Amino acid sequence: MRQPAFKPVFAALASIFAVSVSAAPIATLDREGAFVSVEAYGPNVVHVTIAVDKGEVLKGPGFGILPKNADNSGFRHSAGKDGDVFTSSALTLRVNPAPAPSVPTQGQKYFAPSLAPVGLQVLNAKGEQVLAMNGWEMSPQTVSGEKTYQVGATFAAPRDEHYYGMGQNQESMNALDLRGRVLDCKHWYDAPAGETVCVPFMVSSKGYGIVWDNASATRFAAAVNGRTTFQSNVGERVSFFVITGSTPEEIYSGYARVTGKTPIPPKSVFGLIQSKARYDSQQEVLRVANTYRQNKYPLDVMVVDWFYWTRMGQMDIDPTQFPDPKGMNKQLHDMGMESIISIWPRYETSGRYFNELDAKGYLLKDKDGKTVDGLPFRADRTGGLIDATNPDARKWFWEKARDNILSQGFDYPWLDETEPDLVPDGFFYKIGSGDRYHNLFPLLHVEGVAENMRQWKPNKRVLILSRAAYLGSQRTGALFWSSDIQPTWEALARQVPTGLNMTASGIAYWGNDIGGWQKLSPAFASANKPLIDPSDARAVVGNYHDYPELMTRWFQYGTFLPTLRLHGDRKDADIWSFGRQAEEVMARFDKLRYQLIPYIYSQAKMTHDTGAPFMRPLWMDFAADPNVANIGTEYMFGPAFLVAPVTEQGQTEKEVYLPAGADWYDFWTNEKLSGGRWVKVAAPIDRIPVFVKAGSIVPIGAEVQSTAARQPIAEIRVYPGKSGEFALYEDDGVSYDYEKGKSSITRLKWDDAAGKLSASGGDAALARSAPGLVKVAGK
């Protein structure tokens, strides 16, 4: 195979950009043909690197990792005939010694291993073994003209172990546990069940997580044929982190040290975000925004999607559609709303910037150094892809996005196609092959914009809507969504387990297009009678008779997602577009969402502090209940709410599992039920099953039209049966002053035996009035 014309250049650059030199490891071990490097990122995190070449294990971690956070101070190292032991207060790592010399058998002579064997075990703070690596691999191969290896590692798979995370995979409609599944951890827009996104962080029920440090396409097999394996397509070493913890918060705090903290987003993110593919003019944007205000339906953000430009990659705003974007945004701001605008990373060859970008080498190249143009497998005039691995290209992209688009008063960018859509395999970035860095684009592209946004407006929080992620993407201030999914009941069902494994991967701010993105088709219609009359929504839904019902159920689910964003490729996509019956239900849930913002915003603070998601699978909070290990149809939304979305057409009751170890209140009726059992729950079209854990305190905000308005606490709901606490968090919702401690926490405490609530700290006025705002469930 012909070598790439610029291979010497990217090979040299790879050594500069692909890895970062970190602090010296605790030790680098020689295992007679294999080198093993061990370093720590605090007492509960060890980074293990294995390679034949000693230089490879000393390079430091790959992209997405924060080497500045390496910290070996909590560990001590001892060596003996049984191997090397690395011990801290939180974990013990044992690296097996090299095997003693022996006379090989005939079979061993024929099947001689090419790699020196390496094995290791990890024990938790209690001295219990939680992980054992039994083998590793480096299989020679040539990828895109480059001699390299397939690299991998094999781990033991106990019968009672369960596996979660590994990014976004939409194959499951209910099961959550990855055990027995083989996942292709790679960014893949065209995956049959919906786009896959690789965030190679796996969390185990045994109380540990593995961060797999390789940006190439990776295959993960969880407990298949008695073993768990990671195999990456390109690499010269095996590199992974093991994080231990007795709680999810301990594991995710370790993950945050390795890859970065999740910032608190602007408060507007937690309100309703209204989008459509697409608003044809600024008049339409303003008409929709004004209608929300006239109807008194709360709304925080209006979104301008694609083709507001004159040509793909022109990075302009068509004056015939948007003659006065600054004026439009001023009107939105005057209504207490913000705006998001879509900015794409590709450039048509006939656009005004293509030749400049091509000449500067700022676009993805083929093996001959020629800019790649087109998606031959899809009818899409794509143009060239910006090379986000090139710092100069990132700077160029940001400056054009800022000067041509964001400067017109738009608050935040939507960076679409961040997987990217033009698959890089077989092509070349500045730093190396698209095969070697298959999953890297979304991190570098989004982080490049995020860093520049903060420099541009240093005290306005960054918000970016992004379609893909990688290790560390949570630190960019991005919201992630599940891409261009179908508007079907099946797609809705897939969202629930998909989102729970994505948030388990450390990506707390995940959502989806409420109602599905693709065009509506009568072929999707159910044969069952719709629960919502579609007759007054025909202009939008056509003969898709049960779509208003689907939209209603999806909106109810979205009310209990980290972000609530209406979107879709249809004539209209706002609350009132799907018939009067649907509008009444969605409007009620829209108002409920805003009542819950004090509760939700407090969870954002928790995620910032610990890294743990607040939309989380049941196993995180009820690890002692074996029945929750594989439930992907319901979840916790913060510490109080258990949510079980309705995902079947015509369904008016649903079986819901209430975890053991708690009593539960039906949110709608206040009926109290014991946990540890399945219950049949009424689910008429105006509600979905939602339960509140006994001992919970839920602050309810006053009705507001957007988060731009001050929102007093109107009520404090207490669910008795157990004493409880709630840290009610507040800051200005806009700036980074919270990083300087400019915020308040009012601590609410419920004494169940005394039947009293007390409040302290934070908002003094609220602390005084809190006892009078209490409403006790069931009384």
N, C-alpha and C positions, 0 to 999 in steps of 0.2 A: 504493500500500500504506500502511496506517495505521502511523504511527510509534509505537514503544513508548512507553508512558505515562511511563516513567522514563528515557528516552534522554538528556536533559541531564545527569542525575546520573551515569549510567555513562560518558558521554563524558568528563566531567571526571575521574572516578576512573581511567579508562584511562590518562590522562596521568600519574597518580600511581603506579599499581601496575604497569602493563604494561611499563614500561621503567624503567631505573635510570640516573641520570646518572653517567657514568664519567669518567675523566680525559680531559682535552682530547685530541682526536685528533692524530696527527702532522701531518695536513693535511686540509683540506676543499677540494676542487677544484671549480671551476666549468667545466662542459663545455657551456656555451651552451644552457641549458635543462635540464640535469641536474647535480645536485650529487653528488660522490663523496667520502665520508669514509673515511679510512684510520687505523686504530689498531692497536696490537700487544698481544699477551699473552705477551711473551717473544720470543726471537729467531726461533722457528720458527712463530709464529702471527700471522696478520694478519686483522683484521676489516674487511670492506669493506661499506659501506652506500651505496646509490644511491637517489635520490629526486628528484622534481621540486621539492618543497618543502624548502628548506634546513633548516628546523626539524626535519624528520623524520630527517635523517641525523645530527643532533646529539643526539637523544634518548638514545642509549646502547642497549645490547642489550636483548633481551626476556627473558622468564622462562626460568629454568634456567641462565642465564649468570651468572657471578660477576664483575661489573664491577670489584670491588676488586682483581682480579688483572691488570687492564690494566697493561702495562709497555712503554712506547715507548723505553726507554733504549738498547736495542741497535740501533736503526735510525738511518740517516741518509737524508735526503731531498734529491734534486736534481731540478731542473726544466729542461727545454730544449724545443727545437722538436719533438723526438721524443716528448714527453710527460713524465710524472713517474715517477721511479724511487725506490723505497724499498728500502734494502739493509741486511741484517744479516749476521752470520756464517753463518746457516742458510738464508736464502732471499732472493730478489729479487722484488719486485712492480713490474711496469711497467703504468702506466695510460696508454692511448693518448691522444694529443691530440685535441681536437675537429677534425673534418674541415675542410679548407679550403673556403671558400665556392665554389660553382659554380652554373652555370645549370642548373636542373633540366630533365630531358627530359619529354616529354609523359606518359610512364608514371609518372615520379616525381611529376609534378604531381597525377596522379589518385590514385596510391597513396602520398600523402605520409605519412611516419611521424609519429606524434604525439609521439614521444619522441626526445630527442637521443640519438644513438648513443654507447654506452660500451663499450669493449673493454679487456681487461687480460690479462696473462700472469704466471704465477708460475714462477720458476726455483728449483731446489734449490741446495744448497751447492756443488755441482759446476758450476753454471752451466747445467744441463740444464733445458729447459722441461718442466714436468710438467703444467701446466694452462693452458688459454686460455679465457677467457670472451668469447664473440663477440656476445652481445646480451642484452637484458633487456626486461621487459614490465611495464606497468601498464595493465590493461584495465578500463575503468570498468564497474561493475555495482552493483546494489543487493542487499544480503543482509540479511535480517531487518529490513527497513525502514531500513537504514543505507546511505548512499551510500559506496561503497568501491571497491576494485580487486581483480582477480586479479593477483597479482604473480609474476614468475618470472625465471629466468635460463637462458641456453643456453651450454653448454660444448662444446668440441671433443671428439671421441670417437675417438682413434686405434684402428687395427685391432687392436693387441695389448694394449689396456687391459682390465682386469677390475675388477669393482665388487662391493663387499661391504657388509654392514651394513644400515642403514635400519630397524632394529628387528626385530620379530617378524612374519614372513610365512610361513604354513604351506603355501603352494601347491606347493612342490617336494618330491618324494620322494627325490631324489638329487643333482641339480645344485645347486651352491653359487653360482656366478657369477651376478650379477644382469644381466649383459650381455644385451641384447635383450629385457628384461622391462620391463613398465610396472607399477609398484606404487602402490596407493592407500595412502599413509602416513597412516593415521588409525586411531584406536582403534575396533574394530568386533568386538563380541562374536560376532555372527552370521555372520562371514565363512565361506563354504562349507567351506573346508578346515580351519578352526579360527581362533580369535580372532587378529586382527591388532593389533599395538601399534606406534605410531609413535615411534621414536627417530631423528630425522632427522640421523643421522651416517653418512656414506658414506665408506668407505676404499677407495682405489684401489691397484692393483698398481704404479702409477707412483711410489709413495712419498709420498702425500699423503692427507689426508682433508678433507672439507667438512662443516662443521656448518651446517645450514640453520636460520636463526633465525626461525622462524615457527610459531606454535602452532595455526594453522588446518589443516584437512584439506589435504594436499599430495600432488600426483601427481609421482612420480619415474620418469623414463624413462631407462634406461641404454643408451646407444649404440643408439638406435632411429632408423633413417633417418639415420645418420651424426652424431647429436648426442646429448648428454646434457642433460636438462632437469629443473629443479625448477619446479613451478607450485603456488602456494598460493592457497586460495580467498578469503582476506580479507587485506588489508594496504594500506599506503600507501607502502611502500618495499621494496626488496630488501636483505636483510641476511644475510651468511654469513661464516663463518670458514674460512680455509684453514690447515691444519696440515701441515707437511712433516717428513719424517724418513727416515733411511736404515734404520731398524729399526722394528718395531712398537712397541717400548718408547718410542722418541722420539716417535712419533705419539700414543700414548696418554698419555704424560706431558703433552704439549701439551693433549690433550683434558681431562685432569684439571685443568690450570690454568684452562681455560675454564669447566668445568662442575662441578668438585669431585672430591676424592679418594674412593676406595673405602675405607671403614674395614675393619679386620679384624673379622669377625663373632665372636660367642661360639664357643668351640671346639665346643660341643654341636651346632652347626649341621652339622658335618661328620660326625656320627654318623647313625644311623638315626632318622628321624622317622616316627612311626606315626600315620596319620590314617584316617578313614572318614567317609562321609556317611550316617549320623551315629551316634555312640555315644548310646544312649537314656538313659543314667543314669551317675552317678558309679560305681556298682557295676560297670558294664560297662567303664568306663575302667580301673578298678583291677584288674579281672579280667584284662584284656589285658596290662596292665603287669606284673602278678605272674606271668603265664604266660611272658612273655619271660624274667623272672629265673629261674623254675623250670627252663626249658629251656636256660638259659645262652646265650640269643641276645642279643647286645649291642643296646642301645636307649638313646637319649638323650632323646627328646622324645615326649610324648603330646599329641595335638591334639583339642580339643573344637570340632567344626564347628557349623554353624548349627542353629537351632530348639532351642537349650537355653533360649531365652527364652520368655516367655508370649505375646508378640505381636511382629511385626516392628516394630522401632523402639522397643520398650519399654525396651531397654537394661537388662534385668534378667536374673536367673538363676532359672529355674523351680524352686521349692523341692521340687516333687514329683519332679523328675528328679535334682536336685543339692541334697539337703538340707544338705550340709556341704561346700561347695566348698573352704573353707580347709583342712578336715581332709583332703580328697582330695589337695590340692596338697602338704600336709605329707607324706603318705604317699609321693607321687611323689618329692619331694625326698629323703626318707629312703632311697629306692631308688637315688639318684643320677640321677634324671630331672628334666626340666623340662617346662613345659606351655605350649601356645599355645592361644588361644581366638579364635574368629571374631567380629568386630564389624563390623556393616554400616552403610552411610551413608544408609539410607532409612527412612522413617517412615510407617506406615499412618495414614490419616486418623482412625481410631478409637482410635489409641494415645494414651498419656498425654502425649506430648510434642508431637504435631503442632500443636495450637492455639498453644502457646507459640512454637514455631519459626516458624509461619506469621505470627504477630503481630509477631515480631521481624525478619521479612524474612530469615531464615536458610536458606531453601530456594530451589531453582531456580524461576524465574518464567516465565510466558508473556508475550506482548507487551503485555498489559493490566496486568501487575504481579500477576497471580494465581498462586498456587503451583501448579506442575504436578503432577498426580497420575495415575499409571497408565502402562502400556506397552500401547497399543492394538494393537500388532502381535504381542503374545505373551500367552499366558494366564498372567498374573503380576500379582497384587495388589501393586503396587509401593509406593504411597505417594509422599511427596515426597523429593527428593534434597537432602542437606545441601550448602550452597553453600560449597565449600572455598576459593573466592576471597575470602571475607569473613573477615577475621581474627577477628572476634567469634564467628562461627559455628564456626571451627576451635577456638577456645578453649572454647566451649560443648561441642562434641563431645568434646574431650579430657577435660574435667572429668567428664563423665558416664561416659565409658569408664573412666577411672581410679577414680572413686568407686564406681560400681555393679558393675564387672566385674573390672578388673585388681587392685583392692585385695583381692580374695578369694584372693590367693596365686598368681594366674597370672603367668607370667614374661614372656610376650610376646603382642602382638596379631597377629591375622591380619586384615588389612584387605581384605575381599573387595569385588567389584564396583567396583574402582578405575578401570575404563575411562571413565566409569561406565556401568552397564547402562542407565540412563535416558539415552538419547542426547540431548545438549544442543542439537543443531542446531535452529534456530527458536525457541529459548528463551533465557533471559537469566540470567547470573550477576550478581553485584554489580558486577563490573568491566567487563562488556560482554556481547556476544552469545555464545551457545554455539558459533556458527559461527566467530567470531573466535578463540575459545579452545578449540576442539574437543578438542585433545590435552592440555590443561593439568591437568585434574583430578587425575590420579594423583600428579603431583609435589607439588602444594600440599596435597592431603589427607594423603598419607603423610608429607611433611616436617613438616607441622603436628604430627602425633602424635609423630614422631621427636624433634623439638626439645623437646617437653614431657616426653617420657619421660626424656630425658637430664637435664633440670632436676629431675625428680621423684627419679630415682635416678642422681646424677651420676657414680657410678663403677661402674655396671653397664651393659655394652654394650647398645645398642639392637638389637633384631631385630624385623623386621616382615615378615610374609608378604604379598606384594602381587601382584595379577593384571595390573597394567599399569604402564607406566613412560613417562618422557619425558626430555628432556635434563636431566642432573643428578640423575636418580633414584638413581644408584649411590651418591650421597653420603649417602643417608638411612639406610643400614644395613638395606636391604630385601633379601629374597630374592624372586625373580620366578619365575613358572611359567606354562606355556603354556595355562592356562585349562581349560575343561571339554571335553576332547578325548574322542574315541570310543575304546572298548576294542577296537581292531582292529589287525591287522597293518599296514594302510595308515597308520593314525595313528602307529604306532610308527616306521615308515619316515620319515614326515614330520618327526618330532621331531629327527632328526640334523642335517639342513641348517638347519632352523629355529633350533635352539639355537646353531649355529655363527655364523649371521649376527646373532643377538641378542647374543652375547658380543662379536662384532666391532664392535657398536654401542656398546661401552663398558659393557655390563651384564654384569659377570663372573659374578654369582651368579644363574644361571638353571637351572631344572630343569623337571620335569613330574610329573604324577600317575602314579606307577608303576602300570601296569596300565590306564590310561585312567580317566576319571571317570564317563562315562555308564553307564546300566544295561546289563547283559549281555543279549544277544539271540541265540537260536539261529540267526538269520539271518546272523550273523557267522561261523558255524562253517565251517571248511574241509572239503572233501571228502577231503582226505588223512588218512591215519592219524596221530594225534597221537604225538609223541615222548614224551609223558608220559601215563601212564594217568590218565584223569579219573574213574574209577569211584568212588574214595573222596572225591570233591569235589563230588558231585552236588547236595548241599544248597546249595552256593554258586554253582556254574557251570551247573546245570541241563543242558540239551542243547547247550551251547556247548562241544563236545567238546575243542577244542584250546586253550581258554582257559588251563588250567594251564601249557601249553607257552608261550603268549604271555606270561603273567605271569612265568614263569621267565626268558625272554629279556629282558623289560623290566627285571627286577631286575638282571640281569647288566649291562645297559647302565647302569642307575642307579648301580651301584657305582662307575662312572667318570664320574659327573656331579658338579658342584660341591656339589649337595645330593641326598640320597637320601631320598625321601619316598613311602611307600606311601599310597595314597588310592583312593577309588572309591565309587560309589553301588551297593553290593551288601551282601548279608547280613553277610559278614565280609571283612576285607581284610588280615589279618595273615599272617605267613609260613607258619603251619601250616594255613591255610584252603583250600589248593588241592591237597590230596592229599599223601601221604607222599613221593612221588618229587620233587615240586616243592619241598616243605619241605626236603629234604636238600640240594638244590642251592642254594636261596636262603640257607639257614643258613650254608653254606660261604662264599658270597659276602658275607654280612653280616660274618662274622669277618674275611674278607680286607679289607673296607672299613676296619675298625677297625685292622688291621695297617698300613694305608697312611696313617692319620691324621697321623703325624709328617711324612710326605712332603707330604700335601695341605695341612696347616697351614702348612708352609713356603712353599707357593705362595701362600697368602693374604697372607703378608708381601710377597712379590714384587708381587702385584697392588696392594697398598696403596702400595708405593713407586713403582710405575711406571704404574699404571692399566691395564696390559695384562692381558687375561684369561689364565687358566691352562688353561682348556678352549678350545682354539683350532684353527682350520682349518689344514691342512697348509701353505698358502701363507705363513703367518706365519713359520714356521721353515725353510722350504725354497723361498724365493723364486727361487732359481736353477734350480729344476726346473720346466720349463713344464708338465709332466704333472699337477701338483697343483692347477692354477688352478681347476678346476671340480669337484674331488672333494668331495662333501658326504656321503659315506657312511662316512667314517672321520676321525679327528682326533687331535691330540695332547692328552694330559692331563698337564700339567706338561711339563718338558723331557725326561722319560724315556720315557713310555708312548705308544704308538700303539694306538688302540682302534678296532676295526671291529665294531660291533654286528651281531648277526644279526637281521634284520627280516623274514624270510620263513618261513612255516610249513613244517615238515618239513625245513628246511635243515640239513645236517650237514657241509658244507664251503663255503668262501667264497673268492672271488677278492679278494685284498688287494693294494693297491699299496704298496710299500716305497720311500719317497722316495730319490732319489739324493743322494750326499754323505755317506752313513752306512752302516754295517753294522748289522744288526738281529738280536736274539735273540728267539726264540719264548719268551714268558713262562712257558709251561707246560712246555716240553720243554728249554729252553736251547739249541735248535738255532740255529746262527748262519747268517744269510743276507745276501747282498750287496744293496744298495739299487739303485734305479733300474729296478725291474721289478715286474710283477704275479706273485704267487705264489698257488697254490691251497692253502688252509689248512684243516686238519681243524677242525670245529666241532661235536663231539658235544654233546649237551644239557647236559653239565656244564661247558662252557666256551665262551667266545667268543674270536675272534682278538684277542690282545693281544701286542704286540711291545715290546721295550725297545731303545732306541738304544745302540749301543756307546759306551763312555765314560761311561755313566750310573752314578750312585751312588744307591741307593734304601734309605733307612733303614726298617726294619721294626719296628713297635712290638710290645710284648708283648701278649698277649691281655688285654683288659679288658672289663667289662660296660657301661661308659659312659665318657665323657670326664671325668666328675667324679673318676675315680680317676687317680692318677699312673700314667703309662704309660712304663716304661723302654724303651730301645731293646734289642730282643732280637737283632737281626741287622743287618748292613750288607751289602747285596748290591751287588756290583760287576760290571759287564758290560764285560769288557776289550776291547781293540782300539783304544783311544784314551785318552789321559789325560783326567781330568775332575775337576770340583769340585761340591760341593753345600753350600749354606748351610742347616744345620739350625736352624730357628727355634723358640724356645719362649718363652712368657710365661705369665701365670696363667690365660689363656683366658677370663676373665670381665670384668675391669675395663678402664678406659682408661689404666692405668698404662703401657702400651706406648707411648702418645703422649709420655710423659715419659722414655722410654729405659729403662724397667724391663723388660728382656727380655734374652735371650741368643741368640747365634748361634754355633754350633759349626761351624767350617769343615772340611769333609772334603775331602781331596785324594787322588786316585788317580794315582800315577806308573806309567804303563803299561809303560814300558821296564824299570823296576825291579821291577814287580809288587808294589808296596807302597802301603798307604793310611796317610796321616797325618791327625791331627786337631789343631786348635788353637782357642784362645779358647772362650768360652761355658762349657759344662758341663765343669769340670776333670776330674771323675770319668769322664765319657764320653770325653773326650779321651784319658785314660790307657788306658781299656779298649777303645777303638775298634778298634785293630789286631787284637785277639783276637775281635772280633765279625764280622770280614769273612768273607763267603762269595763266592767268585769263580765266576761262571757258567761252566759248562763244565769245572770242575775239581772 
